[in-house]
Amino acid sequence: LSHLPFCFFSGSSPPICRPCEVRTPASGRGSRVELAAVMDEAGSSASAGSAPRGGRPARSGVFYKFTQQDLPAWKPAMTPGYVIAIFLIIGIIFVPVGLICLQASNRVAEIVHRYDIDCVPDAYRSNKQAYIKDSSISKKCIQKVKVQYHMKAPIYVYYELDNFYQNHRRYIKSRSDKQLRHGLQYTDSSCSPIERSNGLPVVPCGLIAWSLFNDTYDFTRGSMGLMVDRKNISWRSDREHKYGKDVYPFNFQNGSLIGGGKLDPDIPLSNQEDLIVWMRAAALPQFRKLYGVIEEDIQADETITMHITNNYNTYSFGGKKSLVLTTSTWLGGKNDFLGYAYLITGSSSIFLCILFALIHVKIPR
Amino acid sequence: MFWNLTDSTRKRQSVVCRFPNGKLVLYCKGADNVIYERLADGNYDIKKTSREHLEQFGSAGLRTLCLAYRDLSMDQYKSWNEKFVQAKSSLRDRDKKLDEVAELIEKDLILIGCTAIEDKLQEGVPACIETLSAAGIKIWVLTGDKMETAINIAYACSLVNNDTKQFIISSETDTIREAEDRGDPVEIARVIKESVKQSLRSYLEEARRSLSNTPERKLAFIIDGRCLMYALDPALRVNLLGLSLICHSVVCCRVSPLQKAQVTSLVRKGARKITLSIGDGANDVSMIQAAHVGIGISGQEGMQAVMASDFAIAQFRYLTDLLLVHGRWSYLRLCKVITYFFYKNLTFTLTQFWFTFQTGFSGQRFYDDWFQSLYNVIFTALPVIMVGLFDKDVSASLSKKYPQLYQEGIRNTFFKWKVIAVWGFFAFYQSIVFYYFTAAASQHGHGSSGKILGQWDVSTMAFTCVVVTVNLRLLMSCNSITRWHYFSVAGSIAAWFLFIFIYSAIMTSFDRQENVYFVIYVLMSTFFFYLTLILVPVIALFGDFLYLSLQRWLFPYDYQVVQEMHKDDPHEYSMIRLPERSHLSPEEARSYAISMLPRENSKHTGFAFDSPGYESFFASQQGVCVPHKPWDVARRASMKQQRQQPQRTGRS
């Protein structure tokens, strides 16, 4: 109806009104009903839906307003005044928040130490895969790292992997949550290709469990050891509801292909925190996972010795392994991104606000 | 004793009466051309005088009828009656046979005289047509009346005025009359066709010249039904269409219903423009169906036009409302809904697309299945329905006040490729923001417990941002926001949170291996969640906001200009606020009083005179009077009877 450049109307019987009817004034009620119908017809919005025939139509009320599209409305118009004001508000809110976030992030002391190259003995530098697959070679490795800033307890120990696609489609669905909760009779075909081994079901099945990370870390400070608390590193909801208290590992890593670490068959799954942490698939190919928590302070300029067992094979696919020691604030670990994002948005908003205000003043509409 | 039905093709009606003394007379009335064809020879004076009177009546805008009679003998009647009964009871081609039989008796008539009826246009028609012309709609009049009456109607509607250059192609010129007197049908046809061809060609050149030299001068094209028959020939059709499209208004008179449909199809197919037909009688049905949009006026002539139409309205003047208010709003709403739909799905899907680069191209979905399925059903569905129902750029009265706003629809300003490309660009930009900002912000441990977020946590965070942003973007693109908009937007976002709270809290045996258990509760216990939830939508909408404000500032649409001009007007409601009687001018009071009178149900009445300025018999009965006009007084004084009987006019 809105594309019409042509309108034909017939003039042979030009539009004429319906004529009046002769009615005696005595027919009071009847004509009132007609009246109501007539008045409704004469309404300017030609939708004849809402009035009940045979009664006086309601001309007010929420339903009437709804069907006649007549609701009170706010009609926002983004005039220059409003635009400038909104940019100003955004700027005023975002810049301080950004500064707070940056400050929180700057208070975090983080040490990232890549060790997968350094931990390979010189003899095997050219053939790391042979080194890692040979179980007769000792995988113990000692690395020293100097702490630059004072680190307040609790200090979180993470292992960081790079180029490891835990978010790959075949990988991420290769698990059976039912089996993890209820036991081996619920072994699922979703776990393939690690569903059964030697004819027996594998608990926990699936590629994610099979590729369990098994490097271990110990820390000493001078001659004293640093206690690493390995409990409560997984989500509590996982421990209590996703992993069964009476489900034990069975027939795990028994096949010809070893994908990762082994599990103690006497510890129920709900207590296997390393497994639980590993099974929460990461979103990106570079990720870190919690290993433990150190509950002591570490002073600046101290040297920490890390005793690493370099078990995990990342050499076959060009992955990287790093060890991370970090403190945490209310915002979490070191992440400048939020702070910078807020700052940049806030400042560009203020810049635009000033710019528009100048234009508005110099060149009025 | 018998009477033939009247119809628009026959354009006449006859009745055979028997007087008490046994005499049989055939009385016939009809349009002047069909009666004149059937008159007996002789009586040239009466014929000439009547013809002059007819032209006078026509120029005064009255509608004319001729009356004639013929004496019949009993034998003539009997022999004819046999054929008539046979024709009436035939099973095939009954109408045609009846026509032929009627032709046998309706000849050699003797002219009695002619009548003229004043038939005013419906209230508000001239204003309506002016408004529609200002909106850029070209208006053609197709009528079965004579040329003088039709030109009068056009003057009354302001389609033609004294400055307009008129191109008239008529079949009542002298050359054609001479050919008719000679009586050879082949010759007549040839002469008419020749003259039509010449006229079309010369008028077309003249029109083009006028358009280039004096573009402000309006052009009108008037053509007769008979000439139209020849002008619709494939050979002459191109010229006809060319001339009609150049002229600002076109009037076709004496057209039959078939020709009405033919003219409509000519424009529809030949000019490839959108056409609308409006009519109120059974003879308009074919025209209504031939156009793109057919509108029937429910009225005195019955409901055939209404039943054949796409839209039915009660009075002609509601056409302005239909087109300028509701049609325009419909267009605006449709465009908004469609472009918004594509935008929100594009944003949602592209966010997943960026994820595939970091999954090793394995095709892993970023979102949980349920999120994806319910996105379009629950989380973003209702607000766009509200916009499609309620969005108004300007109010109804402003739409009618500025008919030029209609041009936006004609030029298709809101659905061009440029508009869609802009939406697409912002969908692209927003998807990048959603994915990369969420992923980058969730990289390291969160909260003081140091726990790391996994795949499903990040995706839930991103999805929350998507739902919030997409709903807020809708609010940004609304022109009028009612409380239902607030409810639906808040409701959709609340529905999302409700869903994710429930979904994360239950584990059923039907779960697939996605690990969304407890995700949202852990997320909402971190500061990261709230900071990201504020940051990401603001950044995503930043670009849109900038674009919209610059567009309104520097390149405003017409409706935006109108909005700002009238932004301080109080909200007015579209229903008729019936003011108190004392506030109305006498004209308005009379109009209101007439509209309050009860209407008649039966079909056969002759009264059509209740437009303002003319005294209506029934209105005066109810006590609503009009000041007398001098010619009216004279007219009534000259009537022989003292009672004003309603006249039965058999409409033809």
Contacts between the chains, C-beta under 8 A, distances in Angstrom:
chain1	res1	chain2	res2	distance
A	1	B	276	7.3
A	1	B	293	6.0
A	1	B	322	6.7
A	1	B	323	5.6
A	1	B	326	7.3
A	1	B	327	3.2
A	1	B	330	6.6
A	1	B	331	7.7
A	2	B	323	7.1
A	2	B	327	4.3
A	2	B	328	5.1
A	2	B	330	6.7
A	2	B	331	4.0
A	2	B	406	6.5
A	2	B	409	3.1
A	2	B	410	7.3
A	3	B	274	4.3
A	3	B	331	7.8
A	3	B	409	5.8
A	3	B	410	5.9
A	3	B	412	7.4
A	4	B	137	5.2
A	4	B	274	5.2
A	4	B	275	7.4
A	4	B	276	5.0
A	4	B	293	7.2
A	4	B	323	6.5
A	4	B	327	7.7
A	4	B	410	7.5
A	5	B	136	6.3
A	5	B	137	5.6
A	5	B	138	5.2
A	5	B	273	5.2
A	5	B	274	6.8
A	5	B	410	6.3
A	6	B	137	6.9
A	6	B	138	5.1
A	6	B	139	7.7
A	6	B	140	6.7
A	6	B	267	5.6
A	6	B	271	7.9
A	6	B	273	5.5
A	6	B	274	7.1
A	6	B	275	4.6
A	6	B	276	6.7
A	7	B	132	6.2
A	7	B	137	5.2
A	7	B	138	7.1
A	7	B	139	4.8
A	7	B	140	7.2
A	7	B	275	7.8
A	7	B	276	5.0
A	7	B	277	7.8
A	7	B	278	6.8
A	7	B	319	7.8
A	8	B	139	7.8
A	8	B	140	5.0
A	8	B	141	7.7
A	8	B	142	5.6
A	8	B	260	7.4
A	8	B	263	7.4
A	8	B	264	5.9
A	8	B	275	6.9
A	8	B	276	7.1
A	8	B	277	4.5
A	8	B	278	6.9
A	8	B	279	7.9
A	8	B	287	6.3
A	8	B	291	6.7
A	9	B	139	7.4
A	9	B	140	7.9
A	9	B	141	6.4
A	9	B	142	7.4
A	9	B	277	7.4
A	9	B	278	4.5
A	9	B	279	6.4
A	9	B	316	7.3
A	10	B	141	8.0
A	10	B	142	5.5
A	10	B	143	6.3
A	10	B	144	7.9
A	10	B	260	6.6
A	10	B	277	7.8
A	10	B	278	7.5
A	10	B	279	3.9
A	10	B	280	7.4
A	10	B	281	6.9
A	10	B	283	7.2
A	10	B	284	4.5
A	10	B	287	6.5
A	11	B	141	4.8
A	11	B	142	6.6
A	11	B	143	2.8
A	11	B	144	7.7
A	11	B	145	6.2
A	11	B	150	5.9
A	11	B	153	5.1
A	11	B	251	7.9
A	11	B	253	7.7
A	12	B	8	7.3
A	12	B	142	7.7
A	12	B	143	4.5
A	12	B	144	3.0
A	12	B	145	5.8
A	12	B	255	7.6
A	12	B	281	7.3
A	12	B	283	6.4
A	13	B	144	7.8
A	13	B	279	7.7
A	13	B	280	6.2
A	13	B	281	4.2
A	13	B	283	7.2
A	13	B	284	7.7
A	13	B	301	5.8
A	13	B	651	6.2
A	14	B	119	6.6
A	14	B	121	5.7
A	14	B	122	7.2
A	14	B	125	7.9
A	14	B	143	7.4
A	14	B	153	6.4
A	15	B	121	6.9
A	15	B	122	3.9
A	15	B	125	6.3
A	15	B	280	5.8
A	15	B	297	5.6
A	15	B	299	6.9
A	15	B	315	7.0
A	15	B	316	4.0
A	16	B	119	6.8
A	16	B	120	8.0
A	16	B	122	6.0
A	16	B	280	7.9
A	16	B	299	6.7
A	16	B	300	5.9
A	16	B	608	3.9
A	17	B	122	5.9
A	17	B	123	7.3
A	17	B	299	7.5
A	17	B	300	7.6
A	17	B	315	7.5
A	17	B	608	6.5
A	17	B	610	5.2
A	17	B	611	6.7
A	18	B	299	5.9
A	18	B	300	5.3
A	18	B	599	4.9
A	18	B	600	6.7
A	19	B	300	6.9
A	19	B	599	7.5
A	19	B	600	5.6
A	19	B	605	4.8
A	19	B	607	3.9
A	19	B	608	6.4
A	19	B	610	6.6
A	19	B	618	7.1
A	20	B	594	7.5
A	20	B	597	4.5
A	20	B	598	6.9
A	20	B	599	6.8
A	20	B	600	6.7
A	20	B	607	7.4
A	20	B	610	6.1
A	20	B	616	6.3
A	20	B	618	3.6
A	20	B	619	6.4
A	20	B	622	7.8
A	21	B	597	7.7
A	21	B	598	5.1
A	21	B	599	5.8
A	21	B	600	3.5
A	21	B	601	7.2
A	21	B	618	7.1
A	22	B	600	8.0
A	22	B	618	5.9
A	22	B	621	6.7
A	23	B	598	5.2
A	31	B	598	4.5
A	34	B	598	4.9
A	34	B	599	6.5
A	35	B	596	6.4
A	35	B	598	6.8
A	38	B	595	7.0
A	38	B	596	7.7
A	38	B	598	7.6
A	38	B	599	6.0
A	39	B	595	7.8
A	39	B	596	7.9
A	41	B	314	4.6
A	42	B	314	7.1
A	42	B	315	7.8
A	42	B	576	7.0
A	42	B	595	6.0
A	43	B	575	6.0
A	43	B	576	6.3
A	44	B	318	7.4
A	44	B	321	5.5
A	44	B	396	7.0
A	44	B	574	6.0
A	44	B	575	7.1
A	44	B	576	6.1
A	45	B	321	6.8
A	45	B	325	7.7
A	45	B	326	7.3
A	45	B	396	7.5
A	45	B	574	5.6
A	45	B	575	7.4
A	46	B	313	5.2
A	46	B	314	7.1
A	46	B	318	5.1
A	46	B	321	6.2
A	46	B	322	6.1
A	46	B	326	7.6
A	59	B	575	6.4
A	66	B	484	7.8
A	68	B	574	6.6
A	68	B	575	6.5
A	69	B	389	7.1
A	69	B	390	6.0
A	69	B	392	7.4
A	69	B	574	7.5
A	70	B	573	5.3
A	70	B	574	5.6
A	70	B	575	6.9
A	71	B	390	6.6
A	71	B	482	4.2
A	71	B	483	7.0
A	71	B	484	7.0
A	72	B	482	6.9
A	72	B	483	7.8
A	72	B	571	5.9
A	73	B	390	7.4
A	73	B	392	7.6
A	73	B	480	3.9
A	73	B	481	5.9
A	73	B	482	4.5
A	73	B	571	7.4
A	74	B	480	7.2
A	74	B	481	4.8
A	74	B	482	7.9
A	75	B	479	6.4
A	75	B	480	4.8
A	75	B	481	7.5
A	75	B	563	7.0
A	75	B	567	7.3
A	76	B	478	7.5
A	76	B	479	8.0
A	76	B	481	6.5
A	77	B	552	7.4
A	77	B	560	7.3
A	77	B	563	5.5
A	77	B	564	6.0
A	77	B	567	6.0
A	78	B	545	7.9
A	78	B	548	6.0
A	78	B	549	4.8
A	78	B	552	5.4
A	79	B	552	7.5
A	79	B	564	6.6
A	80	B	549	7.6
A	80	B	553	5.9
A	83	B	545	7.7
A	83	B	549	4.2
A	83	B	553	7.6
A	86	B	545	7.3
A	90	B	538	6.5
A	94	B	535	7.9
A	94	B	538	7.5
A	97	B	531	7.2
A	97	B	534	8.0
A	101	B	531	6.8
A	154	B	450	7.5
A	156	B	445	6.4
A	156	B	450	4.1
A	158	B	445	7.4
A	158	B	452	7.6
A	165	B	359	6.2
A	165	B	360	4.4
A	165	B	362	7.3
A	166	B	455	7.3
A	167	B	355	8.0
A	167	B	358	7.1
A	167	B	359	4.8
A	167	B	364	5.5
A	167	B	455	5.3
A	168	B	359	5.9
A	168	B	360	5.2
A	168	B	362	4.5
A	168	B	364	6.3
A	169	B	359	6.8
A	169	B	362	4.1
A	169	B	363	5.1
A	169	B	364	3.8
A	169	B	365	7.9
A	170	B	362	6.6
A	172	B	364	5.9
A	172	B	455	6.6
A	172	B	513	7.6
A	173	B	512	7.5
A	173	B	513	5.0
A	174	B	513	7.9
A	175	B	513	5.2
A	176	B	513	7.0
A	177	B	507	7.6
A	177	B	511	6.3
A	177	B	513	5.9
A	177	B	515	7.1
A	178	B	509	6.7
A	181	B	507	7.8
A	190	B	512	7.6
A	190	B	513	5.8
A	233	B	451	7.9
A	234	B	451	8.0
A	235	B	451	6.2
A	235	B	518	6.9
A	235	B	522	6.4
A	237	B	517	6.2
A	237	B	518	3.6
A	237	B	521	7.5
A	237	B	522	7.2
A	238	B	517	7.7
A	238	B	518	7.7
A	241	B	507	6.8
A	241	B	517	6.7
A	241	B	518	7.5
A	242	B	507	7.5
A	242	B	515	7.6
A	242	B	517	6.1
A	277	B	452	8.0
A	279	B	515	8.0
A	280	B	452	7.5
A	280	B	454	4.1
A	280	B	515	6.8
A	281	B	454	5.4
A	281	B	455	4.7
A	281	B	456	7.9
A	281	B	515	7.4
A	282	B	452	7.4
A	282	B	454	5.6
A	282	B	455	6.3
A	283	B	439	6.6
A	283	B	442	7.2
A	283	B	453	7.2
A	283	B	454	6.3
A	283	B	455	4.4
A	283	B	457	7.6
A	283	B	458	4.1
A	283	B	459	7.3
A	284	B	358	5.5
A	284	B	439	6.2
A	284	B	443	7.6
A	285	B	358	6.0
A	285	B	360	7.4
A	287	B	452	7.2
A	288	B	444	7.0
A	288	B	445	7.8
A	288	B	452	6.3
A	289	B	452	5.9
A	290	B	445	7.2
A	290	B	450	5.8
A	290	B	451	6.5
A	290	B	452	6.0
A	293	B	450	6.9
A	326	B	444	7.6
A	326	B	445	7.3
A	328	B	445	6.1
A	328	B	447	7.7
A	328	B	448	5.5
A	328	B	450	5.3
A	329	B	448	7.4
A	330	B	447	7.9
A	330	B	448	6.4
A	330	B	527	5.9
A	331	B	446	7.7
A	331	B	527	5.6
A	331	B	528	6.8
A	331	B	531	7.8
A	332	B	444	6.3
A	332	B	445	5.1
A	332	B	446	3.8
A	332	B	447	5.8
A	332	B	448	7.8
A	332	B	450	7.8
A	332	B	526	6.9
A	332	B	527	7.7
A	332	B	528	6.0
A	333	B	444	3.5
A	333	B	445	4.0
A	333	B	446	7.3
A	333	B	450	7.2
A	334	B	444	6.1
A	335	B	441	6.8
A	335	B	443	6.0
A	335	B	444	5.2
A	337	B	437	7.8
A	337	B	440	4.7
A	337	B	441	5.3
A	337	B	443	7.3
A	338	B	441	5.3
A	338	B	528	7.3
A	338	B	531	5.7
A	338	B	532	7.1
A	338	B	535	6.9
A	341	B	437	6.6
A	341	B	441	7.4
A	341	B	535	5.7
A	341	B	539	7.1
A	342	B	531	7.7
A	342	B	535	6.1
A	345	B	535	7.1
A	345	B	538	6.6
A	345	B	539	5.7
A	345	B	542	6.9
A	349	B	542	7.7
A	352	B	546	7.2
A	365	B	553	7.1
